[in-house]
Amino acid sequence: MEDKKKPGRPSTNKDDSIFVRARVPREIHKAFKLACTEDDLVMEDVIKDLIKEWLTKRGKKNSA
């Protein structure tokens, strides 16, 4: 039997990435999506950069 992808599920990534789920208010999502579109950015890439930046700041705070 074939292993079919379930609707609404992310595709399998080959780069060892995982899917992260978070709830945000509708208006924040709408503004974020619009800003990314205006700047020709991918929302996923912006989120990854923000998480990396937060982790860097957190690391510096913990080492002080």
Backbone bond lengths (Angstrom), bond angles and torsions (degrees), N, CA, C in turn:
res aa  C-N    CA-C-N  psi(-1)  N-CA   C-N-CA  omega(-1)  CA-C   N-CA-C  phi
1 M - - - 1.440 - - 1.531 109.29 -
2 E 1.337 116.36 139.21 1.458 120.83 179.85 1.519 111.21 -73.34
3 D 1.336 116.15 145.47 1.452 121.91 176.11 1.525 107.54 -90.39
4 K 1.331 117.44 97.35 1.458 121.67 -177.00 1.516 110.72 -88.85
5 K 1.343 114.83 144.77 1.453 121.56 177.07 1.522 108.86 -73.12
6 K 1.337 116.27 131.46 1.454 120.67 178.80 1.522 109.61 -75.48
7 P 1.333 118.19 145.13 1.460 120.69 178.72 1.529 111.13 -58.86
8 G 1.319 116.62 140.10 1.457 121.06 177.05 1.517 114.60 81.10
9 R 1.295 117.32 -1.61 1.463 121.13 179.95 1.517 109.93 -94.86
10 P 1.342 117.54 142.04 1.465 118.92 177.28 1.516 110.85 -68.10
11 S 1.324 115.91 151.65 1.459 118.89 178.08 1.519 109.94 -70.11
12 T 1.310 115.83 158.91 1.460 121.02 178.77 1.520 109.32 -71.21
13 N 1.315 116.24 129.54 1.463 121.08 179.34 1.513 109.87 -95.69
14 K 1.307 115.45 144.61 1.458 120.95 178.90 1.519 111.70 -95.07
15 D 1.347 117.38 -3.40 1.467 120.16 -175.71 1.523 112.29 -101.47
16 D 1.307 118.78 21.62 1.465 124.60 177.02 1.529 112.54 64.56
17 S 1.332 116.69 28.70 1.458 120.91 176.14 1.522 109.62 -87.73
18 I 1.330 115.14 155.73 1.453 120.10 174.94 1.518 109.13 -122.67
19 F 1.294 116.20 160.47 1.455 122.79 179.68 1.521 108.47 -88.84
20 V 1.333 117.50 128.89 1.460 123.37 178.34 1.523 107.15 -113.41
21 R 1.309 115.67 133.67 1.462 120.31 -177.98 1.522 109.47 -118.03
22 A 1.329 115.77 135.89 1.458 120.52 178.61 1.523 109.08 -146.57
23 R 1.316 115.84 149.04 1.463 120.62 175.98 1.518 108.83 -100.49
24 V 1.332 115.41 132.07 1.462 121.45 174.75 1.520 107.46 -132.76
25 P 1.315 116.99 153.34 1.461 119.00 178.11 1.539 110.88 -57.88
26 R 1.305 115.43 145.49 1.464 122.27 -176.52 1.538 112.03 -53.86
27 E 1.335 116.82 -43.21 1.461 120.38 -177.50 1.528 111.99 -66.21
28 I 1.339 117.21 -36.29 1.466 120.24 176.92 1.521 109.98 -65.55
29 H 1.322 116.90 -44.37 1.468 121.15 178.48 1.522 110.68 -60.08
30 K 1.317 116.05 -45.16 1.465 121.13 -179.16 1.533 110.62 -61.09
31 A 1.342 117.04 -46.63 1.464 121.29 179.86 1.529 110.93 -65.41
32 F 1.331 117.26 -40.20 1.461 122.02 179.54 1.526 110.70 -64.17
33 K 1.328 116.00 -46.43 1.463 121.15 179.80 1.530 110.61 -61.67
34 L 1.323 117.15 -43.63 1.458 121.54 179.36 1.531 110.91 -63.63
35 A 1.331 116.88 -44.86 1.465 120.99 179.60 1.526 111.00 -61.78
36 C 1.317 117.04 -42.20 1.468 120.57 178.70 1.529 110.52 -63.83
37 T 1.324 116.55 -41.84 1.460 120.75 178.95 1.525 110.57 -63.39
38 E 1.331 116.57 -45.07 1.468 120.93 179.41 1.528 111.82 -61.11
39 D 1.329 117.03 -35.86 1.467 121.91 -178.84 1.527 112.78 -92.60
40 D 1.342 116.61 5.33 1.472 122.94 -179.39 1.525 111.34 55.80
41 L 1.328 115.47 46.25 1.461 122.51 179.16 1.522 110.20 -115.90
42 V 1.322 115.34 157.49 1.458 122.06 175.66 1.528 107.42 -95.65
43 M 1.321 116.85 128.42 1.465 120.99 -177.08 1.526 111.44 -53.70
44 E 1.303 117.68 -42.32 1.466 121.91 -179.45 1.527 111.28 -59.15
45 D 1.330 117.29 -41.50 1.465 120.71 -179.72 1.529 111.37 -66.35
46 V 1.334 116.66 -40.20 1.467 120.69 178.41 1.521 110.09 -63.51
47 I 1.320 116.62 -43.54 1.467 120.83 179.95 1.530 110.54 -62.95
48 K 1.336 117.05 -43.14 1.470 119.91 177.74 1.522 110.97 -59.93
49 D 1.341 116.54 -43.70 1.469 120.17 179.45 1.531 111.35 -63.99
50 L 1.324 117.16 -40.81 1.465 120.73 179.27 1.527 111.55 -64.31
51 I 1.325 117.07 -40.16 1.464 120.59 178.64 1.537 109.98 -65.58
52 K 1.328 116.70 -44.23 1.472 120.25 178.35 1.530 110.76 -59.88
53 E 1.348 116.08 -44.38 1.464 120.82 179.25 1.530 110.87 -61.68
54 W 1.311 117.31 -43.14 1.471 121.78 179.51 1.529 110.59 -63.44
55 L 1.321 116.36 -43.07 1.465 119.79 179.10 1.525 111.43 -64.08
56 T 1.335 116.97 -38.88 1.462 120.55 177.66 1.533 110.44 -62.81
57 K 1.322 116.44 -48.24 1.467 120.75 178.69 1.523 110.79 -61.04
58 R 1.315 116.71 -41.41 1.462 121.96 -179.93 1.521 110.32 -62.93
59 G 1.308 117.03 -41.53 1.458 121.84 178.76 1.510 111.95 -63.08
60 K 1.317 116.96 -41.17 1.458 120.65 178.47 1.516 110.64 -67.63
61 K 1.318 116.40 -37.90 1.477 120.61 179.83 1.520 110.39 -65.53
62 N 1.325 117.20 -39.82 1.459 121.16 -178.24 1.520 112.62 -73.86
63 S 1.341 117.49 -23.76 1.464 119.44 -178.41 1.521 112.02 -89.10
64 A 1.325 116.94 -8.65 1.479 120.20 -178.92 1.499 112.04 -80.06
